[in-house]
Each structure stands twice: as C-alpha cells, then as structure tokens.
Amino acid sequence: MTAPRLPNLFKVPELKEKILFTLLCLVVYRVGAHIATPGVNVQALADYLRNQAQGTLFALYDLFAGGSFGRATVFALGIMPYISASIVFQLAAPVFPVVEKMQRDEEGRKKLTQWTRYLTVVLCLFQAYGYALFTEQIAGAVAHAGFFFRLTTVLTLTTGGVFVMWLGEQITERGIGNGASLLIFFSIVERIWPETIRTIDALQARSLSVPTLLAVLVVMVLVVAGTVAVTVAARRIPIQIPRKVMGRGRIREGQKTFIPLRLNTANVMPIIFAQSLIIVPGTIAAFSGNQTLKHLAEYFSVTSPVYLISSAVLIIFFAYFYTSIIFNPVDLAENLKKQGGFIPGVKPGAATADYIDDVLSRITFPGALFLTLVAMLPIVVSNVLNMPFGFGGTALLIVVGVALDTVQQVQQHLLLRHYDGFMKEGRVKFRGRQRYM
C-alpha cells in the first residue's frame, strides 16, 4: 500500500474540504483539552496523579484523554464514554438476538446509534460525578468542596463529553477517517513533544546515554515496522462464485475472489481489556490506604514478573474472546451460500463455517503472541535500560491502526476521483465519435 502524495491531497476539492474540516475539528478538540474545569486546582491534581496514580486505571484513562483527565479540563472524560457505550452494544449482540438483528438492518443500526448516544450521556453523568468525588479526596485540589462544586463539575464534564462525541461523529460523517479513533490518535500523538523534551533533559543531565537512546530508537523502529506488517497481514481464503443465468438472457459470469481474515482481528482491544483488569488491584490499593491491598498491588506493579505473566495470559485470552465476538463464521458461511459461492474443496453451509472458524483460530494465536510482544517489550526495555519515557504497546497499536485506516480512506477518495475522471473522459470521446457517425 503506497501512501498518497501530499500535493495530490488538495487537488481534489471534495477531499480538500474533508481534510480541512477534520483538522478544524481536531484543533477545536485540542483547544478544549486545555480549558480547566472551574473550581479545580490543576497543579495539585497533576502532582497527585504523577506521584500516586502511576500504573492505575486513571493513568490509562489519561492516556486516551490526551492528558485532559490529569489537567481537569472540560474534556477530561474525552471520547471514552462514547467508546465504552459502543463496546457495550457490540458485546451485547451475541447475547441478545434483538441487538444482533438490529445490526444487520439499516433502520436498526440508526436506532442503535441513537441508543449509543443516550448511553454515552448516562456514562458521562456517572463518570463526571465520580470525577468530582475523586478530586475532592485530593488535598488542595478543590477549594470549595460540596454540592455546588459537584453540580458544576457534572454539568461541565457531561457537556464536554457530549460535545466530544458530537465532534467525533461530525468527523466521521463530513471529514476523513473514523472520528472517535482520530480523537484518540491525536490525544496520544500530542504526548510526543513533552516526551521528547524529557529525553533531551535526561541527555543533558547524563541520566541517559546516547548509546542507550540509539538502542531504544532502533527497537522502536523495529516494533513499529512489525506492527504495520501484522496490522495489514491477512490470510486469504479463496472463494469461487459460479456462472449464473439471471433471467431475460442475462448471465452473471463466474468470479474468483477471496475472504481476507486478518491476522490481528481483535486489534488493540485485548491489550486494553487486559490492562484494565491487571491494574485494578493497584488502583484500589492506591486510594484505599489498606496495607494488605498495597502489598498485593506490589505483585502487580509494572516491574514485577507477575504483572508480565498475567498480562500475557489475559491478552491471549481476550484476543480469542474478542475475535469470537466480532467475527461470526456461521453468518459468513450462510451469506456465501446465498450468493452461490463456495470454498474449493469445502462443502457449503456448516462445513464452510467450521473451516473458516478453524483457520481463524489458527491465525489468531500468532496474532495474540505478537500483541503480547508489543505490550511487553516496551515495558521490559524501559525497565532494563532505565528510560525516562515509555512507548506503550497500546498507544503504538492505536496510532499505527488509525494512521493506516486514514491513509486507506484517502487513497479510496483519490482512486474514486481518478475513476470518475476516466469515465467522464470516456463518455466525451464516445459522444465525439457519435457526432461523426
């Protein structure tokens, strides 16, 4: 897949408008991510999170919010309530047949989208209230705690969360790429500059050597290259669609195509689920004050072997679990049978579903192992070399996945424009020949 040349992006008026609109929405999002919530001492909150909340759910949430959570901005909740609501309905489909049926129908999908918005508002209300209670527990973070502070915080953060959801939907509909994914993408990318400053300071203070930095950069390049390769890798299952008479003398010619089964079907979700579970003990211990829980949390610290082993097992488990949720071989086999298509050497129907499921199970394992490697390697490298920064596997997979998806959409627009121009030119030449006939 070749990347589109930058000058070509602005030669197509429609694509130019989409890109500029997307950039405008992202600028608005980043501006709002620096407007503080009324009544919160941002410095006290940031100091507490930096010293006490490392390795907890709050640090993970702050990653997806682009630092807005730690700065107590009006966009502190970020896009995560909307993402969580979308995942709820996605996971509900295999459990509730009604939801699964609605996902297949256009009107049903519109209704599910509306339900997702309602659930997002509810989640924003609960999370905003929890955020208000959380900040009140931090010494010096809130000057006037009480009912009015909680009410103001709930209204501010809920409005901000709904506005971020609206921005994401506007990017998806009128811009380029997936809006929610791009918001998370730029929240993560924004941290590159502060981390670069920290690295330069460490080099000047001689707490980080140049050879060590070069070694880490080489590892990062190799991991990024491997991530790109695994993200686009797919197993192609050949499909044969036979010749068919459609009626009135029309004949549909036989076709040979394929079903691409991605090596990493679950994408970054297994790492997110695994990290969300593995850091629960540390989160509870950090805010409970219980000594027993604190000793338990030490076993699940980022530097402990228990954390690495538990994370690896959970990532592999969730890779299979989430793949089984989002990919249904039975539905694929039925749709293939309705179209008259078949896999050479495999009987249509149940046998096809079993074959696809077997192939998917076999390719999911190396994909899960790679996810485990991407999640564990940055932690091991940072701990062994004592790096002042970390390049997390979750952030890396999100950045690579969103970048590839956006580039692919841009290429599709350019290809469609080129195809339309070719067809217009063909019609003009055809009409020109007709004049002289």
C-alpha positions in Angstrom: 0.0 0.0 0.0 1.6 3.2 -1.2 1.0 6.5 0.7 -0.7 9.2 -1.3 1.5 12.2 -2.3 0.8 15.3 -0.2 0.2 17.7 -3.2 -2.4 15.3 -4.6 -4.5 15.6 -1.4 -5.5 19.2 -2.1 -6.1 18.8 -5.9 -9.4 17.1 -5.3 -11.9 19.8 -3.9 -14.1 17.3 -2.0 -11.1 15.6 -0.4 -9.6 19.0 0.4 -12.8 20.1 2.2 -12.9 16.8 4.2 -9.3 17.2 5.3 -9.6 20.8 6.3 -12.9 20.1 8.2 -11.2 17.2 10.1 -8.2 19.4 11.0 -10.6 22.2 12.2 -12.5 19.7 14.5 -9.2 18.4 15.9 -8.0 21.9 16.6 -11.2 22.6 18.5 -10.8 19.4 20.4 -7.2 20.2 21.4 -8.2 23.8 22.4 -10.9 22.5 24.7 -8.5 20.0 26.2 -6.6 22.9 27.7 -9.6 24.8 29.3 -9.7 23.9 33.0 -12.8 22.9 34.9 -14.0 25.6 37.3 -13.0 25.1 41.0 -10.1 22.6 40.5 -6.5 23.3 41.4 -4.9 21.8 38.3 -1.4 21.7 39.7 -2.4 19.8 42.8 -4.3 17.3 40.8 -1.4 16.8 38.3 1.1 16.3 41.1 -1.1 13.7 42.8 -1.6 11.7 39.6 2.1 11.9 38.8 3.2 10.7 42.2 0.3 8.4 43.3 -1.7 7.2 40.3 1.0 5.8 38.0 0.0 2.3 36.9 -3.6 2.7 37.8 -6.8 3.0 35.7 -6.6 6.8 36.0 -3.2 6.8 34.2 -4.7 4.6 31.4 -7.7 6.8 31.1 -5.5 9.9 31.0 -3.6 8.3 28.0 -6.8 8.1 25.9 -7.9 11.6 27.0 -4.6 13.2 25.9 -3.8 14.4 29.4 -7.1 16.2 29.8 -8.0 13.9 32.7 -4.9 14.9 34.7 -5.4 18.6 33.8 -9.1 18.6 34.8 -10.2 20.2 31.6 -13.7 20.5 30.2 -12.8 17.5 28.0 -11.5 15.4 30.9 -13.8 12.5 30.0 -12.6 12.6 26.4 -14.2 10.2 23.9 -14.0 7.2 26.2 -17.7 7.3 27.3 -18.8 7.1 23.7 -16.2 4.3 23.0 -17.5 2.4 26.1 -21.1 2.7 25.0 -20.2 1.4 21.5 -18.4 -1.6 23.0 -21.4 -2.3 25.3 -23.7 -2.7 22.3 -21.1 -4.6 20.3 -20.7 -7.1 23.1 -24.5 -7.3 23.6 -25.1 -8.5 20.0 -24.1 -12.2 20.6 -26.0 -12.3 23.9 -29.2 -10.6 22.7 -30.6 -11.7 19.3 -32.6 -8.5 19.1 -29.5 -6.3 19.1 -27.8 -8.7 16.5 -30.8 -8.4 14.2 -30.8 -4.6 14.5 -27.1 -4.5 13.5 -28.0 -6.2 10.2 -30.8 -3.7 9.3 -30.2 -0.1 8.3 -33.0 1.3 10.4 -31.9 -0.9 13.3 -28.4 0.5 13.0 -29.7 4.0 13.2 -31.7 3.1 16.3 -28.6 1.5 17.9 -26.6 4.7 17.1 -29.3 6.7 19.0 -29.2 4.3 21.9 -25.4 4.6 22.0 -25.7 8.4 22.3 -28.2 8.0 25.2 -25.9 5.6 27.0 -23.0 7.9 26.4 -24.8 10.7 28.2 -25.6 8.4 31.1 -22.0 7.3 31.4 -20.8 10.9 31.2 -23.1 11.7 34.2 -21.8 8.9 36.3 -18.2 9.4 35.4 -18.4 13.2 35.9 -19.9 12.7 39.4 -17.1 10.1 40.2 -14.5 12.6 39.0 -15.9 15.3 41.3 -15.7 12.9 44.3 -12.2 11.8 43.2 -10.9 15.4 43.1 -12.4 16.2 46.5 -10.3 13.5 48.1 -7.1 15.1 46.9 -5.6 17.6 49.3 -5.6 21.1 47.9 -7.2 20.1 44.6 -10.6 21.7 45.4 -11.0 24.9 47.3 -14.8 24.7 48.0 -15.9 21.1 48.0 -19.6 20.3 48.3 -22.9 20.2 46.4 -22.3 23.2 44.1 -18.9 22.0 43.1 -20.2 18.6 42.3 -23.1 20.0 40.3 -20.8 22.4 38.3 -18.3 19.6 37.6 -21.1 17.2 36.5 -22.6 19.7 34.1 -19.3 20.9 32.8 -17.8 17.4 32.1 -21.0 15.9 30.8 -21.4 18.8 28.3 -17.8 18.4 27.3 -18.2 14.6 26.9 -21.3 15.0 24.7 -19.5 17.7 22.7 -16.5 15.4 22.1 -18.9 12.7 20.9 -20.6 15.2 18.5 -17.1 16.2 17.2 -16.2 12.6 16.5 -19.5 11.9 14.7 -19.0 15.1 12.6 -15.5 14.0 11.6 -16.9 10.5 10.6 -19.7 12.0 8.5 -18.2 15.1 7.0 -14.4 14.6 7.4 -11.9 11.9 6.7 -11.3 8.8 8.8 -13.1 7.5 11.9 -13.8 10.4 14.2 -13.5 8.7 17.6 -10.3 6.9 16.5 -8.7 10.2 15.3 -9.5 12.0 18.5 -7.7 9.2 20.5 -4.9 9.2 17.8 -4.2 13.0 18.3 -4.5 12.7 22.1 -1.7 10.1 22.0 0.4 11.9 19.4 0.3 15.1 21.4 2.5 13.5 24.0 5.4 13.1 21.6 6.7 16.6 22.2 6.7 16.5 26.0 8.4 13.1 26.0 11.0 14.5 23.6 11.7 17.4 26.0 12.1 14.9 28.8 14.5 12.8 26.8 16.6 15.9 25.9 16.7 16.9 29.6 17.8 13.4 30.6 20.6 13.5 28.0 21.7 16.9 29.3 21.6 15.6 32.9 23.6 12.5 31.7 21.0 10.2 33.3 20.5 8.8 29.8 23.4 7.9 27.5 23.4 8.4 23.7 24.1 4.7 23.0 21.1 3.7 25.2 18.9 6.1 23.4 20.0 4.9 20.0 19.4 1.3 21.0 15.8 2.2 22.1 15.2 4.1 18.9 16.2 1.0 16.9 13.9 -1.2 18.9 11.1 1.3 18.4 11.6 1.4 14.6 11.6 -2.4 14.5 8.4 -2.6 16.7 6.6 0.0 14.5 7.6 -1.9 11.3 6.4 -5.2 12.8 3.2 -3.6 14.0 2.4 -2.2 10.5 3.2 -5.6 8.9 0.9 -7.5 11.3 -1.9 -4.9 11.1 -2.2 -5.3 7.3 -1.4 -9.1 7.3 -4.3 -11.3 6.3 -4.9 -14.9 5.4 -6.8 -15.1 2.0 -9.4 -17.9 1.7 -10.2 -18.4 -2.0 -13.9 -18.1 -3.0 -15.4 -19.4 -6.2 -18.7 -17.9 -7.5 -20.0 -20.0 -10.4 -21.6 -18.6 -13.6 -25.3 -18.0 -13.2 -28.3 -17.2 -15.5 -30.1 -14.2 -14.0 -33.1 -14.2 -16.4 -34.0 -12.5 -19.8 -30.8 -13.8 -21.2 -28.6 -12.0 -18.6 -25.7 -14.1 -17.4 -23.5 -13.4 -14.4 -20.0 -14.6 -15.2 -18.2 -16.7 -12.7 -15.8 -15.0 -10.3 -12.8 -15.9 -8.3 -12.3 -13.8 -5.2 -11.2 -14.3 -1.6 -12.1 -13.7 2.1 -9.3 -11.8 3.9 -9.0 -13.0 7.5 -6.8 -10.5 9.4 -4.0 -11.9 11.5 -4.9 -9.4 14.2 -8.7 -9.3 14.0 -9.2 -8.0 17.6 -6.7 -5.1 17.0 -5.8 -3.3 20.3 -8.9 -4.4 22.3 -7.2 -7.4 24.0 -4.4 -5.2 25.4 -6.9 -2.6 26.7 -9.1 -5.3 28.4 -6.0 -7.0 29.9 -4.5 -3.8 31.2 -7.9 -2.6 32.6 -8.1 -5.8 34.7 -4.5 -6.2 35.7 -4.2 -2.6 37.1 -7.4 -2.9 39.2 -5.5 -4.1 42.3 -3.1 -1.2 42.1 -6.0 1.3 41.6 -7.9 0.0 44.6 -4.7 -0.1 46.8 -3.7 3.5 45.8 -7.0 5.0 47.1 -8.0 2.6 49.9 -5.0 3.0 52.2 -5.2 -0.6 53.2 -1.8 -2.1 53.8 -2.8 -5.6 52.8 -4.0 -4.3 49.4 -0.9 -2.3 49.0 1.3 -5.4 49.4 -1.0 -7.3 47.0 -0.6 -4.4 44.5 3.2 -4.7 44.6 2.9 -8.1 42.9 1.0 -6.4 40.1 3.4 -3.5 39.6 4.7 -2.9 36.1 8.1 -4.1 37.0 7.0 -7.4 38.6 7.1 -10.8 36.7 3.6 -11.5 38.0 2.4 -8.5 36.0 4.1 -9.6 32.8 2.9 -13.2 33.0 -0.7 -12.2 34.0 -0.8 -9.6 31.2 0.4 -12.1 28.6 -2.2 -14.7 29.6 -5.0 -12.2 29.6 -4.0 -10.7 26.2 -4.1 -14.1 24.6 -7.4 -14.9 26.2 -9.1 -11.7 25.2 -7.6 -12.0 21.6 -9.7 -15.2 21.2 -12.6 -13.9 23.1 -13.0 -10.6 21.3 -12.4 -12.2 17.9 -15.2 -14.7 18.6 -17.5 -11.7 19.5 -16.9 -9.6 16.4 -16.5 -12.3 13.8 -19.2 -14.9 13.1 -18.2 -17.7 10.7 -21.7 -19.1 10.6 -23.2 -15.8 9.3 -20.3 -15.6 6.7 -20.9 -19.1 5.5 -24.7 -18.5 5.2 -24.2 -15.3 3.2 -21.7 -17.1 1.0 -24.2 -19.9 0.4 -27.0 -17.5 -0.5 -24.8 -15.9 -3.2 -23.9 -19.3 -4.6 -20.3 -19.0 -3.6 -18.2 -21.8 -2.1 -14.6 -22.5 -0.9 -13.0 -25.0 -3.3 -12.9 -28.4 -1.7 -15.2 -27.5 1.2 -19.0 -28.2 1.3 -21.3 -25.1 1.6 -23.0 -24.5 4.9 -21.8 -25.9 8.3 -18.6 -27.3 6.8 -17.7 -23.9 5.4 -18.3 -22.3 8.8 -16.2 -24.9 10.6 -13.4 -24.4 8.0 -13.4 -20.6 8.4 -13.5 -21.0 12.2 -10.6 -23.4 12.2 -8.5 -21.1 10.0 -9.4 -18.1 12.2 -8.4 -20.0 15.4 -5.0 -20.9 13.9 -4.1 -17.4 12.7 -5.4 -15.7 15.9 -2.7 -17.4 18.0 0.3 -15.8 16.3 -1.6 -12.5 16.2 -2.2 -12.8 20.0 1.5 -13.6 20.6 2.5 -10.5 18.6 0.1 -8.4 20.7 1.7 -9.8 23.8 5.2 -9.0 22.5 4.2 -5.4 21.6 2.6 -4.9 25.0 5.5 -6.4 27.0 8.6 -5.3 25.0 8.3 -1.5 25.8 7.9 -2.3 29.5 10.9 -4.6 29.6 13.1 -2.2 27.5 12.2 0.8 29.7 12.8 -1.1 32.9 16.1 -2.7 31.9 17.6 0.5 30.3 16.0 2.8 32.9 14.4 5.0 30.3 12.8 8.3 31.3 9.9 7.6 29.0 7.9 4.7 27.7 6.4 3.8 24.3 3.4 1.8 25.3 2.1 -1.0 23.1 -1.5 0.2 23.4 -0.6 3.6 22.2 1.5 2.2 19.4 -1.2 -0.1 18.1 -3.8 2.7 18.1 -1.5 5.1 16.3 -0.5 2.6 13.6 -4.0 1.3 13.1 -5.7 4.7 12.8 -2.9 6.0 10.6 -3.2 3.1 8.2 -7.0 3.3 8.2 -7.0 7.1 7.4 -4.4 6.7 4.6 -6.5 3.9 3.1 -9.6 6.1 3.1 -7.6 9.0 1.5 -6.4 6.5 -1.2 -10.0 5.4 -1.8 -11.1 9.0 -2.4 -8.2 9.6 -4.8 -8.9 6.4 -6.7 -12.6 7.2 -6.9 -11.8 10.6 -8.3 -9.4 9.2 -10.8 -12.0 6.6 -11.9 -14.7 9.3 -12.3 -12.4 11.4 -14.4 -11.5 8.4 -16.6 -15.3 7.6 -17.1 -16.0 11.3 -18.0 -13.2 11.3 -20.5 -14.5 8.1 -22.0 -18.0 9.5 -22.3 -16.8 12.6 -24.0 -14.8 10.6 -26.6 -17.7 8.3 -27.2 -20.0 11.3 -27.8 -17.4 12.8 -30.1 -17.3 9.7 -32.2 -21.1 9.7 -32.4 -21.2 13.1 -34.0 -19.2 11.9 -37.0 -21.1 8.6 -37.4 
